[in-house]
């Protein structure tokens, strides 16, 4: 029976000690410990989430860079193509122009030559005509003494001259 | 194998005092029997001195308040080893008398108000100090570097704290967890530390196997459950439960059951812890005592050796079992306290709002 009767002294000290431990730990122990454990686990979770997010963002950035790079390469290629096309064009144009100019010059030269030749021929003709006339005059002055045969010959000669002139 | 032999050696060293004590009894009583009952009760009960080994006992201060007012003296003044002397009108009542083993007044034989620092009180102080030191030092570390990985005491205790907090207190208490978790955590670690201290033989305390200790713990649970946790609805349910009228009138059957239940819950807590811890200690002591009973009755011989080996094996088994029980009992006490608190925090059902 002695075992089942609580001893006053022990109850007394038990109440004091337990209350003290409960009060002190309840104030300075448990709230700090439990609070900090919770805070730490929250922070770990948060940090992992953030790290994942950052990784995802980094991967996104890499893809973006790659895309931009590819785009730039394409653009460069296109520009080069365009440039070479333009160069060809310019060269072709220049060539065409040059050819055209040369042709023009040639034509003009030909024309000039033709003109000069015509003029020369005209000149020659007039001179030849004049010469012929003078020659004829001289011939006529000697032989043209009124015979008929002389007159006919003159007419004939004139006709020939006219035909040749026309 | 190495670890096993180490454990055995440690256990043998730890149990040495009991063996020595038993031997002492054997010698003092000559060819007589070993008083196993006294051995067992001497251990599980309380005493005014801290008996360490053989004749060595540390006297502890006695504080009594009797007819002559307050008196403080060392227990060695009252004699030791079963031969008590008188001091200042006080003595320790002998075996067979009322209040046996307690300080009584010589003139009347009555008990004075006795708040002596007995063996159990000493261990109460030791365990309280240990708890404060352990938890305040780890809380300091949490406060300073909460993000650091736990080390030492902190690493050892954090899983336990988290387990009790998250797996026991939070699901059982439900609402207002932060209001009750300090109490429940204190209860858990207080019981656990004292249980394990009780397992260390030279210390030989049996605080949680003492009804005074478990009663105080149960009273605390009772007070916290009913007065800190009990909602208005809880008290209303107590007096006027939602049951058919004939269960309440003319005989208030249900209210009576509810009110009795309010008291039986903590009483069950108190008795469960007390009986479990007491039984463990008694079992170990009886198994050890068996060795001496056999060696005296049968004589030192092969039979006695056989019994010794068997007893030692059983004691090792019991000690390991006790290691488990120490934790389980602390866990059960905390879980049930948390449940009672959770039950006390009832709110009116939806349809009554």
Interface residues (C-beta under 8 A of the other chain):
Chain A: X2 X3 X4 X5 X6 X7 X8 X9 X10 X11 X12 X13 X14 X15 X17 X18 X20 X21 X22 X24 X25 X26 X28 X29 X30 X31 X32 X33 X34 X36 X37 X39 X40 X43
Chain B: X44 X45 X46 X63 X100 X101 X102 X113 X114 X115 X116 X117 X118 X120 X121 X124 X125 X128 X131 X132 X135 X136 X138 X139 X142 X143 X146 X147 X158 X161 X162 X165 X178 X181 X182 X183 X185 X186 X190 X210 X211 X212 X213 X215 X216 X217 X220 X278
